[in-house]
Amino acid sequence: MYKALYRKYRPKSFDEIYGQDVIKKTIINEIKNNKISHAYLFCGPRGTGKTSVAKLVAKLINCENSKNGVACNECESCKQINNNSNLDIIEIDAASNNGVDEIRELKDKVKFLPTISKYKVYIIDEVHMLSTGAFNALLKTLEEPPKHVVFILATTEVNKIPITIISRCQRFDFKKISSENIYNRLKYIVNEENINITDDAIKEISILSDGGLRDAIGLLDKLVSYSDAKITDEDVHAVNYTVTKKDIKELLEDINNNKINEYILKINDLDDKGKDLNKLIDEIIIYLRDELLYNNNNFMKPDKIIEFINYFNDLSNKIKNSKYPKILLETVVFSLNKTTNSDVVVNMSSSNDVIKKVSKQSNKKTEEVEEARKINNFKELKELRINNTFAKANKGELNKLKTMWHKVHEYSIDNVYGVASGMLIDAEIVMASKNNILVTFPYESMAERANNIVYLIEFVLEKSFDNDYKFIAISNSEWDKLKKEYIKNIKNGVQYKYINEIVSYDDILNSENTIINDSIELFGSELLQIV
């Protein structure tokens, strides 16, 4: 039966443990000096050697002929541990044995002496998965274990372990293994196994494994089965559902040059190929970091690269909890390019989508309107719309929109308006009237990005709620200030006067009509109608 590479090359001695030199030295010295702790806690990311070190500790403390912190591998205890038949080494998966009954059974068994070894060693993997009751049951045993028992607890989420447990263990924090160390270990394995692979492919595996040696070896194993010829870096990305540096560079150039059509088509193509979009964002950040430090291609200025890194870092956190990662990625080309766009609306009711460039003007007069004002820039538009939302604020309208807000999701898969829908999904509506909507975002940059595509957003709002709303977005911090000012004015009897807006998005937004040009590229001139 075939044995997986990560099992075949599991470290058999401390010399084969990579990247954890401080931990190795400390533990070996403790054992050499007969200062063995009754309980250890190994914390750190997956694939960094926690379980391997636990097994090596179990072997070394039970070896009958160890010398200078090295097990003999010849005594009966070592032989049984090497072939996983030593009954005194008990491995427990807390993910599937996390109840009180299992821990109570463990407590009953620890009092029995080892069969052939000096110590009974309990290795509890993913210990953070234990229930509260199980932790309480384990607590007393950890505090006063029999002299012949050693506990080794391993976890990837130490924050979930009660402090009462942590305080009773000697804690070791495992760090991610460097790409260089992973590369060296992979190089050794491919030489031993005569695997036909390029050096660039090994380097890519080392980087993509993100500090996890087990993941790196597992990916190498997949590649051996995948490729019938020499394994290349392109094979690595195909198997790992990641993208090449060439793909990333092209995506960034499309964003930087505001090539909306090309960018969205590339994102759709990567998604169709099953690429992991979460990983894509992480790879983009790493690529940008290398670009910043080493100036490899010099196609972006440093301040622009830093802006991109900050944006993608925020997006990385947001996309992990989103049901629509592709939509969030599609919005990037709009959000990161500061060029604002002309007002474009797609007639979704038509069988053939017709793109119209419209000049938004409002000359509606109502009894409450005291004046009309021509808007000359976006700052004026923002101030006026905030004022008008306050002037006509309607709690019933706000509550109605909150309950119906999910309707904006209907446009999330649209090629053009998915961008606006994605932004509305992440917005919080804080005030509304029958004609105005005020929303907030956590950061000013996010609000600015939404305002830059106000024409797209207003289309989605109109179709979602069958009403022509005027939209404006602000940051949470700005809302906090405005809300306090609004409450103070209301208490003091200050009235907000509704002012009718006369506005052309063509005049106050960018006059280059980039959206129109990109729309022509995307849909074809035969579907474009300028009115």
Buried (B, 14 or more C-beta within 10 A) or exposed (E): EEEEBBEEBBBBEBEBBBBBEEBBEEBBEBBBEEEBBBBBBBBBBBBBBBBBBBBBBBBBBBBBEBEEBBBBBEBEBBEBBBEEEBEBBBBBEBEEBBBBEBBBEBBEEBEEEBEEBBBBBBBBBBBBBBBEBBBBBBBEBBEEBBEBBBBBBBBBEBEEBBEEBBEBBBBBEBBBBEBEBBBBBBBEBBEEBEBEBBEEBBBBBBBBBBBBBBBBBBBBBBBBEEBEEEBBBBBBBBBBBBBBBEBBBBBBBBBBEBBBBBBBBBBBEBBEEEBBBEBBBBBBBBBBEBBBEEEEEEEBEEEBBEBBBBBBBBBBEBBEEBEBBBBBBBBBBBBBBEEBBBBBBBEBEEEEBBBBBBEBEEEEEEEEBEEEEEBEEBEBBBEBBBBBBBBBBBEEBBEEBEEEBEBBBBBBEBBBBBBBBBBBBBBBBBBBBEBBBBBBBBBBBBBBBBBBBBBBBBBBBBBBBEEEBBBBBBBBEBBEEBBEEBEEEEEEEEEBEBBBBEBBBBEBBBEEBBBBBBBBEBBEEEBBEEE
